[in-house]
């Protein structure tokens, strides 16, 4: 596959959340506001791109028996950078996201892309794959948080959309709404690609 195909496959056809059902914990936990989703998505994109690059660069020198430990150490290093950056420059955002930034380390998407792609492909292709998986993840988070924030708070990125007349849907602020919106997204994307596969 060329780089364009790698990117579009990772963002849409092989979307980590909707098609592989990976990384849904953070997708359900931080999607009450769009700004939270955007910051979490950028953190995951940063971690995916740089961990894929690093793992691909050293793949020939990493003994198989310690491969997973090395990958985890690399991923943890980049996540710690994100956590320190947020605490230093955006303390309110750091508090809003809470432990979920640190849990990027255990995000199945990152370890999955490291093992399935970066361990076997060139550094540039691995960065493209990481970018694609991260963008796909971020898009799903933003779609979920768009629906939840719009109907739950009547705003988008904290800017009021409906005005004072809007009565907020309290269920959209609660965790179950993330399940409902995510389920519809998974169904929609899988239905679309099932039709494409039959054609």
C-alpha positions in Angstrom: 0.0 0.0 0.0 1.1 3.5 -0.7 1.1 6.2 2.0 -2.3 7.6 0.9 -3.9 4.2 1.1 -2.3 3.6 4.5 -3.8 6.9 5.8 -7.3 6.4 4.5 -7.4 2.7 5.6 -6.4 3.7 9.1 -8.8 6.6 9.4 -11.9 5.0 7.9 -12.0 1.4 6.8 -9.8 0.1 9.7 -10.8 2.8 12.2 -9.5 1.6 15.6 -12.7 2.4 17.5 -15.5 1.7 15.1 -14.0 -1.2 13.1 -11.6 -2.8 15.6 -13.4 -1.8 18.8 -10.2 -0.7 20.5 -9.6 2.2 22.8 -13.2 2.6 23.7 -12.6 3.4 27.4 -11.3 6.9 26.8 -13.9 7.3 23.9 -16.6 6.8 26.5 -14.9 8.7 29.4 -13.8 12.0 28.0 -16.4 12.8 25.3 -18.7 15.0 27.4 -17.0 18.1 26.0 -15.4 18.7 22.5 -12.4 20.4 23.9 -11.6 17.4 26.2 -11.9 15.1 23.1 -9.7 17.3 21.0 -6.9 17.4 23.6 -7.1 13.7 24.2 -7.1 13.0 20.5 -4.0 15.3 20.0 -2.2 13.4 22.8 -3.0 10.1 21.2 -1.8 11.3 17.7 1.5 12.6 19.2 2.0 9.3 21.1 1.1 7.1 18.1 3.2 8.9 15.6 6.4 9.1 17.7 6.1 5.7 19.3 5.5 4.1 15.9 8.5 6.0 14.5 10.8 5.0 17.4 9.7 1.3 17.4 10.2 1.1 13.6 13.7 2.6 13.8 14.9 0.2 16.4 12.9 -2.9 15.3 16.0 -4.7 14.0 17.9 -4.2 17.2 15.1 -5.2 19.7 15.3 -8.8 20.9 12.0 -10.6 20.6 11.9 -11.7 24.2 11.8 -8.1 25.5 10.0 -6.5 22.5 6.7 -5.8 24.4 8.5 -4.3 27.4 10.6 -2.0 25.1 7.4 -0.9 23.2 5.7 -0.1 26.5 8.6 1.9 27.7 8.7 3.9 24.5 5.0 4.6 24.6 5.1 5.5 28.3 7.9 8.1 27.6 5.8 9.9 25.1 2.7 9.8 27.2 4.7 11.3 30.2 5.7 14.2 27.9 2.0 14.9 27.1 1.1 14.7 30.8 3.9 17.0 31.8 3.0 19.5 29.0 -0.6 19.6 30.1 0.2 20.0 33.8 2.7 22.8 33.0 0.7 24.8 30.5 -2.9 23.7 30.8 -3.5 22.7 34.4 -7.3 23.0 34.1 -7.4 20.7 31.1 -5.0 18.3 32.9 -7.5 18.2 35.9 -10.5 17.8 33.5 -8.9 14.8 31.8 -7.7 13.4 35.1 -6.1 9.9 35.0 -7.1 9.3 31.3 -4.0 11.0 30.0 -1.8 8.6 31.9 -4.0 5.7 30.7 -3.0 6.5 27.1 0.0 4.1 27.9 -2.4 1.2 28.1 -4.5 2.2 25.1 -5.0 -0.9 23.0 -4.7 1.2 19.8 -1.2 2.3 20.5 0.2 -1.1 21.4 -1.8 -2.6 18.5 -0.3 -0.3 15.9 3.2 -0.8 17.3 2.9 -4.6 17.1 0.9 -4.9 13.9 2.5 -2.2 11.8 5.6 -0.4 13.2 7.3 -3.6 14.1 7.2 -4.7 10.5 7.4 -1.6 8.3 9.6 1.4 7.5 9.7 4.5 9.8 7.9 6.8 7.4 5.1 4.3 6.7 4.8 3.7 10.5 4.4 7.5 11.2 1.7 7.6 8.5 0.0 4.6 10.1 0.2 6.2 13.5 -1.2 9.5 12.2 -4.1 7.7 10.5 -5.0 5.7 13.6 -4.8 8.8 15.7 -6.8 10.9 13.4 -9.5 8.2 13.1 -9.6 8.0 16.9 -9.8 11.7 17.3 -12.6 12.0 14.7 -14.7 9.4 16.5 -14.2 11.2 19.9 -15.1 14.5 18.3 -18.3 13.1 16.7 -19.4 11.6 20.0 -18.6 14.8 22.0 -20.3 17.0 19.4 -23.6 15.2 19.9 -23.2 15.0 23.7 -22.1 18.6 24.2 -24.7 20.0 21.8 -27.7 18.3 23.4 -26.3 18.0 26.9 -25.1 21.6 27.3 -26.4 23.4 24.2 -22.9 24.4 23.1 -20.0 23.5 20.8 -16.5 24.0 22.2 -18.1 25.9 25.1 -19.9 28.4 22.8 -23.7 28.5 23.3 -25.6 27.4 20.2 -29.3 27.4 21.2 -29.4 30.2 23.7 -31.5 30.4 26.9 -34.5 28.6 25.5 -32.7 25.3 25.2 -33.5 22.7 27.8 -30.5 20.4 28.2 -30.9 16.7 27.9 -29.5 15.4 31.2 -28.9 11.9 29.7 -26.4 13.4 27.2 -24.2 14.5 30.1 -24.3 11.0 31.6 -22.0 8.1 30.6 -24.7 6.0 28.9 -25.1 8.5 26.1 -21.6 7.8 25.0 -22.5 4.2 24.6 -25.5 5.0 22.5 -23.7 7.4 20.2 -20.7 5.1 19.8 -23.0 2.1 19.1 -24.7 4.1 16.3 -21.3 5.1 14.9 -20.0 1.5 14.9 -23.2 0.3 13.3 -23.2 3.0 10.6 -19.5 2.6 9.6 -19.7 -1.2 9.6 -22.9 -1.1 7.5 -21.3 1.2 5.0 -18.3 -0.9 4.5 -20.3 -4.1 4.4 -22.2 -2.6 1.4 -18.9 -1.7 -0.2 -17.6 -5.2 0.2 -20.7 -6.7 -1.4 -20.5 -4.3 -4.4 
